[in-house]
Amino acid sequence: MLLVLAHNHPSGVGDPSPDDEAVTRTIVEACRLVDVTVLDHLIVTATAWTSLRQRHPALFAATPSTPPLTTDG
């Protein structure tokens, strides 16, 4: 399964925030657990859009940036 994320920035500033990057990383890594590929995360403003894949391709890399979650307590 493939997924494209998108959300708006009503401020009109299309630059991804640190929170945008962190949420994207979390969603990409969670989706890997259920064999879903996140193709991109788009930030949309009234006049433009920004691709996080283009700006920060490492967020979508095949190797997770953090170790996978475990159920060990």
C-alpha positions as CSV (number, residue, x, y, z in Angstrom):
1,M,0.0,0.0,0.0
2,L,1.1,3.5,-0.8
3,L,0.4,6.7,1.1
4,V,0.8,10.4,0.5
5,L,0.4,12.7,3.5
6,A,-0.6,16.3,3.1
7,H,-1.5,19.2,5.4
8,N,-1.9,23.0,5.1
9,H,0.0,25.9,6.6
10,P,-2.5,28.7,6.8
11,S,0.3,31.1,7.6
12,G,1.3,30.9,4.0
13,V,4.8,29.7,4.9
14,G,5.5,26.4,3.2
15,D,8.8,25.6,4.9
16,P,8.6,22.4,7.0
17,S,8.9,22.9,10.7
18,P,10.8,20.7,13.0
19,D,7.5,19.3,14.2
20,D,6.5,18.5,10.5
21,E,9.8,16.6,10.2
22,A,9.3,14.7,13.5
23,V,5.7,13.7,12.7
24,T,6.7,12.6,9.2
25,R,9.5,10.5,10.6
26,T,7.2,8.9,13.1
27,I,4.5,8.1,10.5
28,V,7.0,6.7,8.0
29,E,8.5,4.4,10.7
30,A,5.0,3.3,11.9
31,C,3.8,2.6,8.4
32,R,6.8,0.4,7.8
33,L,5.5,-1.9,10.5
34,V,2.4,-2.6,8.5
35,D,4.0,-2.6,5.0
36,V,2.8,0.8,4.0
37,T,5.1,3.0,2.0
38,V,4.8,6.8,2.6
39,L,5.7,8.3,-0.8
40,D,5.7,12.0,0.3
41,H,4.4,14.5,2.8
42,L,3.2,17.7,1.2
43,I,2.8,21.1,2.9
44,V,0.2,23.2,1.1
45,T,-0.3,27.0,1.3
46,A,-2.6,29.2,-0.6
47,T,-0.1,29.8,-3.4
48,A,2.4,26.9,-3.3
49,W,3.3,23.5,-2.0
50,T,6.4,21.9,-0.6
51,S,7.5,18.2,-0.8
52,L,9.2,16.9,2.3
53,R,10.7,14.1,0.2
54,Q,12.5,16.7,-1.9
55,R,13.6,18.8,1.0
56,H,14.5,15.9,3.4
57,P,14.8,12.6,1.6
58,A,16.5,11.0,4.6
59,L,13.1,11.0,6.3
60,F,11.9,8.4,3.7
61,A,15.1,6.3,3.6
62,A,14.8,2.6,3.7
63,T,16.6,2.3,7.0
64,P,14.8,3.7,10.0
65,S,16.6,6.5,11.9
66,T,15.7,4.9,15.2
67,P,15.5,1.3,16.4
68,P,12.1,-0.4,15.9
69,L,9.8,-0.5,18.9
70,T,9.8,-3.7,20.9
71,T,7.3,-5.2,23.3
72,D,10.1,-6.0,25.8
73,G,9.1,-4.4,29.1
